[in-house]
Structure formats: C-alpha cells, structure tokens
Amino acid sequence: MIFIKFKLIEFEGETFSSYDIDSAKFEAVSSNGVVYENPMIVEPEPSLSTELYEGGEVEGWVAFLVDEDDTPLIVWQREWDDELWFSLE
C-alpha cells in the first residue's frame, strides 16, 4: 500500500467543475511493462476517493499486489490524456 496526497492545482474541465479522484484509477505496472490486476482489498482509512475542485486536495491509501522482487511504476488514469506516472524508488 502507498499513501498518496493529491492536490488539484488547476482544472480546465469542459463539462464538469470537479475532478473525480478514486483509488481504482491507479494501477501498478511491472518493470517488464505488465499491468498488475487490481486486488480485492479493503484499503484502510482514509480512502482515496472524492470529488476535487480547483485548489482542493485529498490524501489516502491505495493498495497494490505486486511481485516481491519487482519495482513497479504506479500510473493514474492509464491511457487517458491526463495520465500520471509515479516511481516508488
């Protein structure tokens, strides 16, 4: 599990005035490029799930199940225009 703090600095939404943040939008990608399946785990509180407005922030836990010897990257909204990649090193 990793603890993530997410702050929405600027938002240019065309349809909505808020931005949906949810732990289910995060994925672990192995060092070989394979996307791990999201585990069926109840994450501890605080959970990372909310609607953010510009200037808002949220923090919470996201759970992953990865190989012990792997150093995966974490991606948020993979294959979307606004995807973000994170290193765990």
Secondary structure by P-SEA (a helix, b strand, c coil): cbbbbbbbcccccccccbbbbbcccbbbbcccccccccccccccccccccccccccbbbbbbbbbcccccbbbbbccccccbbbbbbcc
